[in-house]
Amino acid sequence: MTDVETFGDPSKVGKALKNKIVFNGIPYETTTFLTPLIEGTSEFSAVVNKIADRKQFDKTTGKNVTCLGTTKSVVKNQLKTVDTSAYVFVNEPKKATSDQASGSLQVYNWHTDASQEAQSWICDLCRNAPDPSKKSASSPVKPTMYLFEQLTYYLFGKNEIYLMVEKTKENDLRPLYEKYGYVVDPTFSIRDDNDHIVMKKTIVADPTYMSFPFAPKAPSPNKTAKSSAKSSNRRKRTSKRSSSPSSPP
């Protein structure tokens, strides 16, 4: 079984790495956590609380609901077993509590063919916007996906990124992801899964991203999974998660 790949630089792992970016002319604040995170640290607690506390307004019920139904115990287990490679949080300045997008990145081989290279997957994507009246004019989901793409290219040396969509939600979510440049990969066979479709996107590298302090330039975008594994800490994955968001971007 192929393990989840994590970033190997100990000076960057386990810390809250804060930066500012400009995406489509809009300034954003970003916080990135590279795994593994150590239980008992402020970073571990921050991810648990920030992921589990995400809320969205449900138009049907008129109430706020938890994004993806994720509880703190679920997040803690994911962190302890190192099921993910990174967590990203993005928001416009001063809107961290009213409109913030977030999710996790997982570098793992989900293909039924165990000899395949590990793929980079966007997971747990959610727009935390409990108050519709305070939403940003432009969704922070867009720059969040952009950061996942650049992390995938520069930290893990891959030029494709993937996500899963539940078949029951395909009609709603597939068109949205197609707007971001994702296409259905009908040839991808997901391990032990018949409930999702796979979408992927070829990554276009942004050269300005190399200047970020937590994103050193990768030797090559075509670096193999084996060479990447030699320089990374790796952990086994014991649980499966959908990468479908709980609301439209």
C-alpha positions, -999 to +999 in steps of 0.1 A: +000+000+000+014+034-010+016+059+019+004+095+019+033+118+010+042+147+032+067+176+027+101+167+040+115+201+051+114+200+089+118+238+091+085+242+074+064+212+086+040+216+115+039+254+114+012+279+105+028+295+074+011+328+067+013+347+034-004+372+013-012+368-024-031+388-050-054+366-071-073+382-100-065+416-086-079+408-051-056+406-020-060+374+001-045+362+034-034+326+033-025+301+061-009+268+051-001+238+074+022+212+061+018+178+077+025+160+099+012+181+128+020+171+163-009+166+188-007+190+217+007+218+196-012+250+188-010+242+151-027+208+156-055+225+176-059+253+151-065+229+122-089+207+143-109+238+153-109+256+120-119+226+100-146+213+124-161+247+130-167+256+094-203+266+088-225+272+058-260+287+055-285+261+043-311+279+021-336+250+026-337+251+064-326+287+069-300+275+094-262+271+095-248+236+091-214+221+095-194+218+063-194+181+052-206+171+087-169+170+098-165+167+136-134+174+157-129+137+164-127+131+126-101+158+120-080+146+150-080+111+136-070+124+101-041+143+117-029+115+139-028+090+111-014+116+087-041+112+061-033+145+044-003+163+031-014+200+037-042+222+049-049+256+033-071+285+045-078+316+024-098+347+029-098+384+021-083+406+049-108+411+078-131+385+065-116+354+081-147+346+102-173+357+077-161+342+044-131+318+043-124+289+020-103+259+030-095+223+023-068+197+024-043+184-001-036+147-002-007+131-022-017+094-024-022+067-050-059+061-053-056+041-085-065+004-084-031-002-100-006+000-071+023+007-094+009+041-104+026+073-092+008+089-062-016+116-073-024+149-057-060+153-046-080+183-034-101+172-004-124+187+022-131+218+001-155+241+018-165+278+017-171+288+053-197+315+050-222+314+078-235+349+072-247+353+035-248+391+040-210+392+047-199+371+017-171+384-004-180+395-039-155+370-053-154+335-039-122+326-019-126+290-033-109+301-065-076+312-049-077+282-026-078+258-055-050+279-072-028+274-041-034+237-041-023+236-077+009+255-070+016+235-039+012+203-060+036+216-086+064+232-065+063+211-033+055+177-048+068+180-083+036+170-101+019+186-131-016+172-126-041+175-098-072+155-091-105+156-072-134+132-066-170+140-071-199+119-057-219+105-085-251+116-068-239+152-070-223+150-104-249+171-122-244+200-098-206+199-092-192+187-125-201+219-144-186+240-116-153+222-117-152+223-155-152+261-151-119+258-132-104+237-160-111+202-146-122+174-169-136+140-162-110+112-164-130+082-175-099+059-174-091+064-137-102+034-117-106+043-080-095+018-055-124+001-037-149+028-048-178+029-073-195+060-059-173+087-073-161+101-106-125+115-110-118+149-125-083+162-132-065+193-144-031+199-159-013+224-137+002+256-152+030+268-129+030+304-117+067+315-115+059+341-088+049+313-064+085+301-061+093+332-040+069+320-013+090+310+018+073+276+021+075+267-016+111+260-028+115+253-065+111+216-073+139+199-093+114+190-121+076+189-126+081+153-139+097+140-107+086+105-101+067+094-070+097+072-060+122+101-060+097+123-041+092+096-015+129+095-007+128+132+005+094+131+023+080+117+055+053+092+046+024+077+066-002+051+059-038+062+051-065+044+071-096+063+062-112+074+029-127+109+023-146+125-005-131+156-021-165+170-030-173+205-016-205+210+004-215+241-016-209+256-050-177+277-053 
